Amino acid sequence: MIKKAVCLISGGIDSCVSAFIAKKEGYTIYALTINYGQRHKREIESAKKITKSVNAKKHVILNINLSKFGGSSLIDNSKNLEKDRDLKLIGKKIPSTYVPARNTVFLAIALSFSEAINAEAVFIGATATDYSGYPDCRPEFIKAFQKLSDIGTKKGLEKKPIKIIAPLLFLTKAEIIKEGIKLKAPLDKTWSCYLGGKKACGRCDSCLLRLKGFKELGAYDPIEYYHLPNWYLQK
């Protein structure tokens, strides 16, 4: 029996590894990328490369411009986003880069896509360890959305609910990277930086958490950076 899964692929390490886990578990991958009005389109290009590498059956790129709402430095260039923060402070408070209800929107679309193609699961690369502090990356949120899937879809009422799978939820960034290397995921094609450019900035929260993961693992980050923090360069 062919198992289908919709994989949310943003272009970053977490969604990349999540998709490769779905592939390892025998799912036929239907990739979904949301172009939501973020500061740059670099991660969309990375998502295309990841989708090709994971041999997805189909890749849907959906344009939903959340920047019209505002409310986040990730979609509003007039707002300053956090840079050069102490790693101990990241994740303690909800940062300016939080996009209101973003994962709720993404999962709702993924759920619709899944039911339309009669898929068994939705994979999302959410993680509640070594993360920026977003409320929609917590286990409570994933559990609540599973309940929504169970009661709010035809498949759910037919007792064939679509599973909301977040395989990285309790992994550290180093553990996620280790799993990606093990699965031969194309980490060199991923993009984590909140800013666009030929190289990653190395200063935003997302870059810092990524670098922290590679540092803890003792592995080399294959992408280029404009700036590397001193703690990363120290042996």
ROVEX-569022 format. One line per 8 residues: number of its first residue (from 1); their letters; for each residue x, y, z of N, C-alpha, C, O. Coordinates in steps of 0.1 Angstrom, whole numbers. Atoms other than C-alpha are relative to their C-alpha. Layout:
<nodes>
NUM	A	X:Y:Z:X:Y:Z:X:Y:Z:X:Y:Z ~ ...
</nodes>
This chain:
<nodes>
1	MIKKAVCL	8:-12:0:0:0:0:9:13:0:18:14:8 ~ -7:-12:0:13:34:-9:-5:10:10:-17:13:11 ~ 3:-10:-10:15:58:20:3:14:-5:14:16:-11 ~ -3:-13:5:12:95:12:2:10:12:-5:8:22 ~ -1:-10:-10:24:124:33:3:14:-6:10:15:-16 ~ -3:-14:3:23:162:29:11:5:9:9:4:21 ~ -11:-5:-8:56:176:41:2:15:-2:4:20:-14 ~ -3:-14:1:59:213:49:15:2:-1:22:-1:8
9	ISGGIDSC	-14:-2:3:92:223:34:3:15:-2:-2:21:-12 ~ -3:-15:0:104:259:42:13:3:-7:15:14:-13 ~ -14:-2:5:140:255:30:10:-1:11:22:-1:8 ~ -9:1:-11:155:252:65:4:-14:3:-1:-23:-3 ~ -5:13:-4:173:224:82:-11:-9:5:-12:-21:2 ~ 10:8:-7:143:213:103:-10:-6:-10:-13:-18:-9 ~ 10:6:9:118:209:75:7:-10:-10:0:-19:-14 ~ -8:10:9:145:192:53:1:-13:7:-2:-23:1
17	VSAFIAKK	-2:13:-7:153:166:79:-13:-7:3:-14:-19:1 ~ 13:6:-2:116:161:87:-5:-7:-13:-11:-18:-12 ~ 4:6:13:109:154:50:8:-13:-2:2:-23:-7 ~ -9:12:3:138:129:48:-4:-11:10:-3:-23:7 ~ 5:10:-9:124:111:79:-13:-6:-5:-15:-18:-5 ~ 13:5:6:90:108:62:4:-9:-12:-2:-20:-13 ~ -4:9:11:108:93:32:6:-13:5:2:-24:0 ~ -5:12:-6:127:69:54:-11:-10:5:-10:-22:5
25	EGYTIYAL	11:8:-5:94:58:69:-10:-5:-11:-20:-11:-8 ~ 7:7:11:81:48:35:-11:9:-6:-19:3:-14 ~ 10:-9:6:59:78:26:4:5:-14:15:8:-16 ~ -2:-8:13:55:92:-9:-3:14:4:-13:18:10 ~ 0:-14:-5:62:128:-4:-7:10:-10:-5:10:-22 ~ 6:-11:7:40:157:-15:4:12:8:0:15:19 ~ -6:-12:-7:59:189:-7:-9:12:-1:-16:15:-11 ~ 8:-13:-1:42:221:4:9:11:5:14:10:16
33	TINYGQRH	-7:-12:-5:60:254:6:-9:12:-1:-16:15:-11 ~ 8:-12:-1:43:286:17:9:12:-2:18:15:6 ~ -6:-13:2:55:319:3:-9:10:6:-18:15:0 ~ 9:-8:-8:41:341:30:3:15:1:-2:22:10 ~ -4:-14:0:57:374:23:12:3:9:14:14:14 ~ -12:-1:-8:89:368:42:10:10:-6:9:13:-18 ~ -9:-11:4:118:393:39:7:-4:-14:11:5:-21 ~ -8:4:12:135:373:11:-6:-13:-6:-15:-20:1
41	KREIESAK	5:12:6:128:344:-13:11:-10:-1:9:-21:-7 ~ -11:10:1:161:326:-8:-4:-13:5:0:-24:-1 ~ 4:13:-5:145:299:13:-9:-7:-9:-10:-20:-9 ~ 8:7:9:120:292:-14:8:-8:-10:5:-19:-14 ~ -9:6:9:149:284:-37:6:-13:6:8:-23:0 ~ -5:11:-8:163:261:-10:-11:-11:1:-8:-23:-1 ~ 11:10:0:129:244:-7:-1:-8:-13:-4:-20:-12 ~ 0:7:13:129:236:-44:11:-11:-1:8:-22:-6
49	KITKSVNA	-11:10:1:163:219:-41:-2:-12:10:1:-23:6 ~ 3:10:-10:153:200:-10:-11:-10:-5:-10:-22:-5 ~ 11:8:6:121:188:-27:5:-9:-11:0:-21:-11 ~ -5:9:10:140:175:-56:9:-11:6:8:-22:1 ~ -9:9:-6:165:158:-34:-8:-12:7:-3:-23:7 ~ 8:10:-7:138:140:-14:-9:-8:-10:-17:-17:-5 ~ 8:7:11:122:129:-47:-15:1:2:-22:-9:2 ~ 14:-2:-2:88:144:-40:-8:-3:-12:-4:0:-23
57	KKHVILNI	9:3:11:59:133:-61:-5:13:-6:-7:14:-18 ~ 6:-13:4:46:169:-63:5:11:10:7:8:21 ~ -4:-11:-9:57:203:-50:-9:12:-3:-10:17:-14 ~ 9:-12:1:31:230:-44:6:12:7:9:10:19 ~ -4:-12:-6:43:265:-37:-12:10:0:-17:14:-11 ~ 13:-8:-1:14:286:-24:4:14:5:12:16:14 ~ -2:-14:-4:15:324:-22:-11:5:9:-23:6:5 ~ 9:-6:-10:-2:338:9:7:11:7:15:9:16
65	NLSKFGGS	-8:-12:-5:10:373:17:-4:5:14:-13:14:15 ~ 3:-4:-14:9:376:55:6:13:3:2:19:14 ~ -6:-13:-3:29:407:53:-10:12:-1:-8:22:5 ~ 10:-10:0:-3:426:46:-6:2:14:-12:12:17 ~ 4:-1:-14:-12:419:82:10:7:9:7:14:18 ~ -11:-5:-8:22:429:96:1:-8:13:-3:-20:14 ~ -1:6:-13:30:421:132:12:-8:3:13:-15:13 ~ -12:8:-2:64:405:127:11:7:-8:10:12:-19
73	SLIDNSKN	-12:-6:7:99:417:118:4:-9:-11:12:-5:-20 ~ -3:10:10:101:386:96:-7:4:-13:-3:0:-24 ~ 8:-4:12:75:401:72:-2:15:-2:-9:19:-11 ~ 1:-15:1:79:438:78:14:6:1:20:6:12 ~ -14:-5:1:112:453:67:2:13:8:14:17:11 ~ -2:-12:-8:105:485:88:3:-4:14:7:5:22 ~ -3:4:-14:109:465:120:14:-7:1:18:-14:-8 ~ -14:6:-3:143:455:135:-2:-13:6:-9:-15:15
81	LEKDRDLK	0:13:-7:149:419:142:12:-2:8:22:5:6 ~ -11:2:-9:171:406:169:13:-5:-6:12:-14:-15 ~ -13:4:5:208:402:162:10:-2:11:9:5:21 ~ -11:1:-9:239:390:180:-4:-3:15:2:2:24 ~ 5:2:-14:219:378:210:8:-11:7:14:-20:1 ~ -6:11:-9:233:357:239:-8:-12:-2:-21:-12:-2 ~ 7:12:2:224:321:232:-9:-4:11:-20:-10:10 ~ 8:4:-12:210:318:267:-13:8:0:-22:4:7
89	LIGKKIPS	12:-8:0:184:345:260:-10:-5:-11:-22:-2:-11 ~ 8:4:12:171:329:227:-10:-11:5:-6:-20:11 ~ 11:9:-4:138:311:234:-6:3:13:-16:-3:17 ~ 5:-3:-13:132:327:267:-13:9:-1:-22:8:7 ~ 12:-9:3:107:353:253:-3:-2:-15:5:-5:-23 ~ 4:0:14:87:354:221:7:12:-8:4:23:-4 ~ -7:-11:7:109:374:196:-8:7:-10:-20:3:-13 ~ 7:-8:10:99:400:171:-2:-8:-13:-11:-4:-21
97	TYVPARNT	1:8:12:103:374:143:-12:-9:0:-15:-16:-10 ~ 12:8:-1:72:355:155:-10:6:-10:-14:17:-8 ~ 10:-4:9:47:356:127:-13:-5:6:-15:-17:7 ~ 12:4:-7:12:356:143:-7:-12:-7:-11:-12:-19 ~ 8:12:4:-4:321:140:5:-7:-13:-2:-13:-20 ~ -5:5:13:19:311:111:-1:-15:-1:-6:-20:-12 ~ 1:14:1:20:274:119:-14:-5:0:-17:-16:-6 ~ 14:3:1:-17:274:124:-5:1:-15:-12:-8:-20
105	VFLAIALS	3:-2:14:-21:287:89:6:-10:-9:-1:-16:-17 ~ -7:10:8:5:264:74:-6:-14:2:-8:-21:-8 ~ 5:13:-2:-9:233:90:-14:-2:-5:-18:-12:-10 ~ 14:0:6:-45:242:80:1:-3:-15:-7:-11:-20 ~ -1:2:14:-34:244:44:6:-14:-3:1:-21:-12 ~ -6:13:2:-13:212:47:-11:-11:2:-11:-21:-5 ~ 11:10:-3:-43:194:62:-10:0:-12:-15:-11:-15 ~ 9:0:12:-65:205:33:6:-7:-12:-1:-15:-19
113	FSEAINAE	-7:6:11:-39:194:8:0:-15:2:-2:-23:-7 ~ -1:14:-3:-36:160:26:-13:-7:-2:-14:-18:-8 ~ 13:7:2:-73:153:26:-4:0:-15:-10:-10:-19 ~ 3:0:15:-76:163:-11:7:-11:-7:1:-16:-17 ~ -7:11:7:-50:137:-21:-1:-14:8:5:-23:5 ~ 2:12:-8:-61:111:6:13:-4:6:16:-16:6 ~ -13:3:-6:-28:113:24:-3:-4:15:-13:-1:21 ~ 1:5:-14:-22:96:58:6:10:10:2:9:22
121	AVFIGATA	-7:-8:-10:0:123:74:5:13:-6:6:15:-18 ~ -6:-13:3:13:158:75:13:0:9:12:-2:21 ~ -13:-1:-7:50:162:85:4:15:1:4:22:-9 ~ -5:-14:-3:62:195:101:13:0:8:14:-8:17 ~ -13:0:-7:97:203:112:0:9:13:11:14:16 ~ 0:-8:-12:86:221:144:9:-7:11:9:-19:12 ~ -8:5:-11:109:217:174:-1:10:12:-1:22:10 ~ 2:-8:-12:105:229:210:13:0:8:13:5:20
129	TDYSGYPD	-13:-1:-7:142:225:219:10:7:-9:10:5:-21 ~ -9:-8:8:169:249:207:-8:8:-10:-5:7:-22 ~ 9:-7:9:142:271:192:-1:15:4:4:19:15 ~ 1:-15:-2:133:308:190:-10:4:10:-11:16:14 ~ 10:-4:-10:104:306:215:-14:2:-6:-22:8:1 ~ 13:-2:6:75:305:191:-11:-9:6:-8:-21:8 ~ 10:8:-7:43:293:208:-6:-11:-9:-11:-21:-4 ~ 6:11:9:32:273:177:10:-10:-4:9:-17:-15
137	CRPEFIKA	-10:11:2:63:251:179:0:-10:12:8:-18:13 ~ 0:7:-13:53:236:213:-8:-13:-2:-17:-14:-10 ~ 8:13:0:40:200:219:-15:2:2:-23:-5:-4 ~ 15:-2:-3:7:214:232:-7:5:-13:-18:1:-15 ~ 6:-5:12:1:231:199:-2:-11:-10:-13:-13:-16 ~ 1:11:9:8:200:178:-11:-10:5:-19:-15:-3 ~ 10:9:-5:-14:179:201:-14:6:-2:-24:-1:-6 ~ 12:-7:2:-42:205:198:-4:-1:-15:-16:-2:-18
145	FQKLSDIG	3:0:14:-39:206:160:-4:-15:-4:-12:-16:-13 ~ 4:13:3:-41:168:159:-15:-2:4:-23:-9:-4 ~ 14:1:-3:-75:170:177:-8:7:-10:-19:2:-13 ~ 7:-7:10:-86:196:152:-2:-9:-13:-12:-9:-19 ~ 0:9:12:-77:172:124:-10:-12:2:-17:-16:-7 ~ 9:11:-3:-96:144:141:-15:3:-1:-23:-5:-6 ~ 14:-4:-1:-128:163:145:-5:9:-11:-17:11:-13 ~ 3:-10:10:-127:188:116:1:-5:-14:1:4:-23
153	TKKGLEKK	-2:4:13:-121:166:86:-9:-12:-3:-13:-19:6 ~ 8:12:4:-141:139:67:8:-12:4:2:-22:9 ~ -8:12:-4:-112:115:72:0:-3:15:-1:-14:19 ~ 1:2:-15:-113:121:109:-13:-6:4:-13:-15:13 ~ 13:6:-3:-150:114:111:-2:-14:-4:-10:-22:1 ~ 1:13:5:-145:83:91:10:-9:8:13:-21:4 ~ -9:7:-8:-120:72:118:13:-4:-7:20:-14:-4 ~ -13:2:7:-91:75:94:8:14:0:11:19:-10
161	PIKIIAPL	-5:-13:-1:-76:107:108:14:2:-6:22:-7:-6 ~ -13:-3:5:-47:124:92:10:3:12:6:11:20 ~ -9:-2:-11:-17:122:115:8:13:-2:14:15:-12 ~ -9:-12:0:1:155:124:13:-5:7:14:-7:19 ~ -12:6:-5:37:143:128:11:11:0:14:17:-10 ~ -11:-9:-2:65:165:142:11:-8:6:14:-8:18 ~ -10:9:-5:94:141:144:12:6:7:19:-1:13 ~ -12:-7:-6:119:167:156:-4:7:13:5:14:19
169	LFLTKAEI	5:-9:-11:98:181:184:9:1:12:10:12:18 ~ -8:0:-13:120:171:213:15:-2:-2:23:-5:7 ~ -14:1:3:154:170:195:7:13:1:1:24:-2 ~ -9:-12:0:182:195:200:4:3:-15:2:-6:-23 ~ -4:-3:14:195:213:169:12:-9:-4:12:-14:-16 ~ -11:10:3:227:191:171:-6:-13:-3:0:-20:-13 ~ 6:13:3:205:160:172:-7:0:-14:-6:-10:-21 ~ 7:-1:13:185:172:142:11:-1:-11:9:-7:-21
177	IKEGIKLK	-11:0:10:217:179:122:6:-14:-1:9:-19:-12 ~ -6:13:0:231:145:132:-9:-10:-8:-4:-18:-16 ~ 10:9:8:199:128:119:0:3:-15:-1:-6:-23 ~ 0:-4:14:201:148:87:12:-6:-7:11:-10:-18 ~ -12:6:6:237:137:81:-2:-15:-2:2:-21:-12 ~ 2:14:1:227:101:88:-9:-4:-12:-7:-14:-18 ~ 10:3:11:198:103:63:5:5:-14:-2:4:-24 ~ -6:-6:13:221:120:37:-9:11:-5:-10:13:-17
185	APLDKTWS	8:-11:4:198:150:37:9:11:-5:20:13:0 ~ -9:-10:6:212:179:16:1:13:8:-5:24:5 ~ -1:-12:-9:221:203:45:7:12:-7:5:23:-3 ~ -7:-10:7:243:222:21:-10:9:-9:-6:20:-13 ~ 10:-7:8:211:232:2:-10:8:8:-18:15:3 ~ 9:-7:-8:193:245:32:3:14:3:15:19:1 ~ -2:-14:-3:188:281:43:-8:3:13:-20:1:13 ~ 6:-3:-13:181:292:79:-1:15:3:-9:19:11
193	CYLGGKKA	-2:-14:-3:190:329:79:-14:8:-3:-20:5:-13 ~ 12:-8:1:161:354:84:2:10:-11:-8:16:-15 ~ -3:-10:10:178:377:59:4:-6:-13:8:-18:-13 ~ -4:5:13:184:372:22:15:3:-2:21:9:6 ~ -14:-3:3:218:375:5:7:-13:-6:1:-24:-6 ~ -8:12:6:245:353:-11:5:-9:11:7:-21:9 ~ -4:7:-12:256:343:24:-10:2:11:-17:12:12 ~ 8:-2:-12:238:338:57:7:11:9:19:12:9
201	CGRCDSCL	-5:-11:-7:242:367:81:9:-5:12:19:2:16 ~ -8:5:-12:255:346:111:-3:8:13:4:7:23 ~ 3:-9:-11:238:371:135:-14:-1:5:-16:2:17 ~ 14:1:-4:201:365:136:-2:-13:9:7:-21:9 ~ 2:11:-9:186:340:161:1:-14:-8:6:-23:-3 ~ 0:12:7:181:314:134:14:-5:-4:17:-17:-3 ~ -14:3:3:217:315:122:7:-5:13:15:-14:12 ~ -7:3:-12:229:314:158:-3:-14:5:5:-21:10
209	LRLKGFKE	4:14:-5:209:283:167:5:-10:-9:9:-21:-5 ~ -6:9:10:220:266:135:15:-2:3:20:-14:4 ~ -15:1:-3:257:274:143:2:-8:13:12:-15:14 ~ -1:7:-13:252:262:179:-1:-15:-2:6:-23:4 ~ 2:14:2:239:229:166:13:-7:-6:17:-18:-2 ~ -12:5:6:269:223:143:12:0:9:20:-9:10 ~ -11:-1:-9:293:235:170:-1:-12:10:9:-18:13 ~ 2:11:-10:279:210:196:2:-14:-6:7:-23:1
217	LGAYDPIE	-2:13:6:280:182:171:14:-2:-5:19:-13:-7 ~ -14:1:5:316:190:161:0:-2:-15:10:-8:-20 ~ 1:2:14:305:191:125:2:14:-7:1:24:-1 ~ -2:-12:8:311:216:97:-13:4:-7:-19:-4:-13 ~ 12:-5:7:283:238:85:4:3:-14:12:11:-17 ~ -4:-2:14:284:236:47:-4:13:-7:1:15:-18 ~ 3:-13:6:269:270:40:9:11:4:16:10:14 ~ -9:-11:-3:287:303:39:-7:11:8:-19:13:7
225	YYHLPNWY	5:-11:-9:283:332:64:8:13:-3:20:12:-5 ~ -7:-13:0:291:369:63:7:2:13:18:9:13 ~ -6:-2:-14:299:368:100:-2:-13:8:-12:-20:7 ~ 1:12:-9:307:340:125:3:5:14:13:12:16 ~ -2:-4:-14:304:346:163:13:-6:5:17:-17:1 ~ -12:4:-5:335:343:183:-1:-14:7:8:-22:5 ~ 1:13:-6:322:313:203:0:-11:-9:3:-23:-6 ~ 0:10:10:317:294:171:14:-3:-5:18:-14:-8
233	LQK	-13:1:5:353:301:160:10:-6:10:20:-12:6 ~ -9:6:-11:369:290:193:0:-15:0:-10:-21:-2 ~ -1:15:0:382:255:195:-2:-5:14:-2:-17:17
</nodes>
